[in-house]
Amino acid sequence: MNSFLSKLAGKRRGVDDLIFDTLNVIFMIFLCIVMLYPMVNTLAVSFNEATDTVRGGIYLFPREFTFYNYQHVFGESQLLHAGMISVLRTVIGTAVSVFCTAMVAYTISRKDFVLKKFVTIAFVLTMYLNGGLIPTYLLMRELSLIGTFWIYIIPGLIGVFNLIVVRSFIEGLPETIFESARIDGAGEFTQFFKIALPLCLPVIATVSLFVAVGQWNQWFDVFLYNSSRPELSTLQYELMKILQNSNAAVSGGSAASALAASQSGAIETVTPQAVRAAMTIIVSVPIICVYPFLQKYFVKGLTLGGVKG
């Protein structure tokens, strides 16, 4: 009797597991479709003929394939130089910001640092209190940062959220490692460079991704501080201007004549929707290429760094 009941219970568990696995697979497939469809649709629109896109009905594949949307965007003479500035600010800004954030996080994670609580509160308050746009602009002017490349680097040197994540990660490391290093005569710099940094690689990779995406996508600081310096313009700012010009052309009434000329086969034209789709793909590709190399550190670093508050 007992063996019969155990077999029945085992069969029941097998059916429950099968139902759960089936529902789980269906849900995950649905979730993947929901997440991937906007990107695939944007890719299809970017490769579809612009005036044909206005008709609608573009889903997963372009109806009238063309490269003209990308030719129009890349046809701007300033775009290549602006792309180089974006790469420079992303690489330099990420490296400097992550290094400074890690140093401050290590400092406020030490139990024997007497100003630990005060410094932490001072940084956290900046997440809730802001001087505003005009005082910030006046401060940047007083620091002589306006019209320079360093306006992209120095104001965002330390991100408070990233600081808290790295500090929490370091606090989760075994204290005995640092105590052993101190017994062997290691100073704070030695402990930071030879112990903390190597052990913090997962959270460093996570924070680097956050900072790099923020630097790569930033354009508003260019508009505020360097709009009069074309040589310091970034890729995102130039793409924004292209989109504005496209919108202005449509609102100015030139879209109707462009559409008629395109339908007659005289010329190819673009629309704001097509330009926006091409721009989205252009700015997304570098991050998509970098993310797979950091993915194995990303979840681990964010999870372990968020264990403590």
Secondary structure as GFF3:
##gff-version 3
##sequence-region A 1 309
A	DSSP	alpha_helix	2	46	.	.	.	ID=ss1
A	DSSP	alpha_helix	50	53	.	.	.	ID=ss2
A	DSSP	alpha_helix	68	74	.	.	.	ID=ss3
A	DSSP	alpha_helix	79	109	.	.	.	ID=ss4
A	DSSP	alpha_helix	116	125	.	.	.	ID=ss5
A	DSSP	alpha_helix	133	142	.	.	.	ID=ss6
A	DSSP	three_ten_helix	149	152	.	.	.	ID=ss7
A	DSSP	alpha_helix	160	171	.	.	.	ID=ss8
A	DSSP	alpha_helix	175	183	.	.	.	ID=ss9
A	DSSP	alpha_helix	188	191	.	.	.	ID=ss10
A	DSSP	pi_helix	192	196	.	.	.	ID=ss11
A	DSSP	alpha_helix	197	199	.	.	.	ID=ss12
A	DSSP	alpha_helix	201	217	.	.	.	ID=ss13
A	DSSP	alpha_helix	220	225	.	.	.	ID=ss14
A	DSSP	three_ten_helix	230	232	.	.	.	ID=ss15
A	DSSP	alpha_helix	235	251	.	.	.	ID=ss16
A	DSSP	alpha_helix	254	263	.	.	.	ID=ss17
A	DSSP	alpha_helix	272	305	.	.	.	ID=ss18
###
